[in-house]
Amino acid sequence: MTPSELHNDAIVIDGLIIAKWNRELLEDMRRGGLTAANCTVSVWEGFQATVDNIVKSNQLMAECSDLVRPVRTTADITRAKEEGKTGIIFGFQNAHAFEDQIGYVEIFKQLGVGIVQMCYNTQNLVGTGCYERDGGLSGFGREIVAEMNRAGIMCDLSHVGAKTSEEVILESKKPVCYSHCLPSGLKEHPRNKSDQELKFIADHGGFVGVTMFAPFLKKGIDSTIEDYCEAIEYVMNIVGEDAIGIGTDFTQGHGQEFFEWLTHDKGYARRLTDFGKIINPKGIRTIGEFPNLTEALLKRGLSETQVRKIMGENWVRVLKDVWGA
């Protein structure tokens, strides 16, 4: 198979996209051959604002039903592939939308939410993010983990502090993930994960999606798709070829105002970090360039089987385990 044929034949899943929602984005997902994507519908929002985001997302998906379909089960991912559409998984980057109500977990599951990150950079009722002193998983957080396990929502730890992450990994009865992270072995950054953290999550049945967000890559905004592939290989050598996937963290279409909102606690309070200029790696600047990643991984000597696993098959397997279907 040529790289293009393999990409077209493979299940291709992006474990994290937080791009600007419009038809143009969904068209680019089809150009990139995406079978499914975890799309963020909540970061700093509470319950009501998150429901409003889901309403708007549902409206766009209905208007663009020629391009996308909702994903509730892994069978929906298979259907998306058969239909030549991109399956949309709703995800949170913060458990803040659960507020202090365990019952909201089930409500959001019924609305199509499949993956929830426990914290976004800072403290919430569940635990602590990666930008402040980590007090670990709270008692309420343990109840939320148990309810997410029961309802079938995957726990994500990408922006979560090391101690809280470790305690979620140990507490959860289902596999958990870093949906979008990079190794601190290639670049020290509060958002990157150490070799020990990567090994720990894999040893406990967890999963790692590798991001290409330029500020966390070794060469920053000068990075290329080759640097991204280097990071993927680095992580694979630690976690193994069955516990790794893609989680780009595409922010396509957003302007500076959006990044200001992301990088301030609660969207408005103290500044947590400054990303500076954001330019995606050369060769995969847009979602439409996704086929280049399949080609680049093959060029590095990875087998067709390994590339299929990384590009999406591993995500399907772990999501089926968590979702139960």
N, C-alpha and C positions, 0 to 999 in steps of 0.2 A: 504493500500500500504506500502511496505517496503521503507526505505529511498532510496535505489538503484532504485526501480521501479518508485518512485516519481521523482527522478532526471532525469531518462531516458525519462519520460513522459512530464516533464516540459519544458517550453521555458527558456533557460539559457543564460543570456546576461551579458557580462563583459563590463562595460562602459568606460574602459580605459586599453589598453595594449600598452606598448612601448617596447616590447621585440625584440630581434634580429630576423629579417625576414629570415627564411629558411624553407625547407620542414619539418625539425625536429620539429620546433615550431608548424606548422600547424597540424602535426600528434598528437602533445600533446594536441592541442585544441580539436581534435576529441576524444582522450582518456578521456579528462575532460568533454565531452558531451556539449561543448559550441555550442549554436545555433547561436549566433552572437557576435561580438566584435567590439568596436570602437578602431581602430588601428592607432596610430600616424604616420603621414607622413610628419609633419613639426613642428619644434620647433624654431630654430634660422634662418632657411633658408629663403631666399627671394623667389620671384615668380619663377624664372627659376630653382633654385635648388629643389624647392618643386615639380614642374612639373616633373623633372628628377626622384625624389623619387617615384612619382606616376607611371611613366613609368616602373621603376624596380619592383614595387609592382604588377602592372598588369601582368608583364612577369612571376613572380613567381606564381601568381594565375592561370594563363593560364597553366603553367606546372603542377600545383597541383589541377587541376579542379576536380579530384576525391575526394578532401578533402574540398574545399572551393568554395564559389560563391560570386559574388559582391552583395552588398545591396544598393539599391537606394530608396526602399519603404519598409514599414512594411510587405507588401505582400511577398517581397523577404525573409524576416526573416521566415515567415511561410513556404515558399518553401524550405528554407535551412533545416528546421526541418523535413519536409516531405522527403527530399532527403538524410537525414543523413549526411549533410555537415555543415560547419560553415560559416555563412554569414559575410563578411568583410565590415565594415563601415569605410571609410577613415575619419580621424579627424586631426585637427591641435591643437597644444598646444600653439599657438601664432598667432595672426592676422597679424604678420609681413609679411607673404607671400602676403597679399593684397597690400602691399607697400602703395602708395598713390592713388590707383586706385579703386574706388567703383565698377567699371565694372568687376574687377577680382573676385568679390564674385560670380557672375553668372557663370563665366568661371569655377571656382572650383566646383561649384554645379554640372555642367555638367560633370565634371571629377569624380564625385562620392563622393565628400566631404559632410558629413552630420552634423558634429559637429565641431565648432571652438571655442577654448578658446581665450578670448579677449586679454589677455596679458600673458607672461610667466615670472613671478617673478619681472620684471623690467618695465620701461617706454617704451611704443611704441607710435605710432601716435593715437591710439585709447584711451588709458588710462594708468593706472599704475598697476604694479604687486605688490605682497605682500611683497617684500623685500626692498622697498624704500618708501619715503614720497609720499603719495597718493594725486595727484592733481585732481582726479575724471575723469569722462568720457569727452573726448574732443568734440568739435563741430563736427569734422570729425568722431569721434567715434559714435556720435548719427546717422550720416548718414549711417555708416557701420551697426549699429544695425537694422536700418529701412530696409536696403537692404537685410540683412540676414533674417529678418522676411519675406520679400517679396519672396526671392528665396527659402526659406525653409531650412535654416541651423540653427541648435540650437546654442545659445550662451552659452558657458561654462565659469565658473568663478572660477575654482578650485585654480589657482595660482594668482588670481587677488586680488588687494588691497580692503579693506573693503568699502572705499568711492566709488571707481569705480564700485565695485560689486553692491552696493545699487542703484547707478544711472542707471546701465544697467537693473537691475530688474524692476525699475520704468519706464524706457524708452521702454523696449521691449513689443510688443503687443502679443508676443507668450511666452510660458513657457521657462524659462532658467534653467540652472543646475549648480551645483557643481558636475561634473562627478566623481571626485575622491578626497574625503576629509575625515578628521576625526574631532571629536569634541575637542575643547580646554578644555571642561569640564572634560575630562579624561587626557589630557596632553597639557600644554601650548607650542605652537610652532607657528611661523609666518604663517605656511601653514595650521594650523588647524582653524576651524570656531567656533565662540562662540555660545552659546545657542541662543542668540538674532539673530545672523546672520542666523542660521539654521531655526529659527521660521519665520524670515522675508521672506526668499525665499519661504518657504512652504505656508505662508499666501498669497503670491502673485502668487500662482499657479505653483511655481517652483518645482524642483526635486533635490534630493541628492543621489549621488552614494557614497558608503562608501568604502574607500581604506584600504589596509592592509600593506601599505608601512611601514616597521619596524621602521625607525627613528621617525615616527609620532605617533606610538602606545605607550601606557602607559609603557609597559615593554621593549620597544625597541627590540633589537635582541634576547631577551629572550622570546618574545611573542609566544603564541600558537594560534591555531585556536579558542580556547575558548576566548582569549583576543579580537580577531577580532569579534567574535559573540557578545561579551559584547558591543563593539563599535557600532555594527549594532543596537542592542537593544536600546542603549542610544539615538542614532539618531532617531530611530523609535518613541520613547516615546515623542520626540519633534515635529517631522514633520508629524507623522501619518503613517499608514501602506500603504497608497496609493501614497506617495511621496518619497519612498525610494527604492534604488536598489544597485547593486554591481558595483564597479569601482576599481578593484584590484590595478592597476598601476604596473602590472607585468613587470619586466625588464629582464626577463629570457634570458640568453645567452650573455648578455653584460658584458664587462670587465671594469676595472678602467678607461681606456681612455674615454669611453662613459660618465661615471659619471663626469669626469673632464670637459668635453664639456658641459654637462647639467648645472653644478653648477657655471660656469663662465658666466657673462653677455655677450650676443651675441656669446657665445660659446668659447670666448678667452680672454675677458677683465677681470675686477676685479672679485675676488672670492665672491660669494654670500652666500654660505653655504658649510659645509663639512659634508656629511652624515656619514662618518666613515664606519665601516663594515656594509654591508647590507646582512641580512639573513631573508628570508621570514618566517612568523610564522610556527612553527612546526605543521604539519598536512595539510598545504597547501603551501608547498615549491615550487611546480610546478603547471602549469595550468592543468596537467593531474590529479591532486588531487582534482579538483573542486567538485566531488561527496561528498567528506568529509564535505564540507560546508553545503550542504543540510542536511546531517545526523546530523551535530553539531547543526544546528538551530532547527531541530525537537527535539533533545535531551533537548534543553533548554525550551521546552514546547510551542514553536510556533506552530500554527495550519498549516495543509497542505495548506490551502488557503493563509495564511500569507506568508509561505515559497515560494509558487508559485509566489506571487506578488513580493517579494524581489528578487528572483532569475532571474526574467525577464519580467513578465507580466506588471509591472509598467513602465519599460523602453519602451515596445512596445506602450503602450497607449500614453505616453508623446511624443514619436517620431512621432507617427501618427498625433498628434495635430500640431507639428511643421512642419513636412514635407508635411502634407496635403494628405498623402496616405500611 
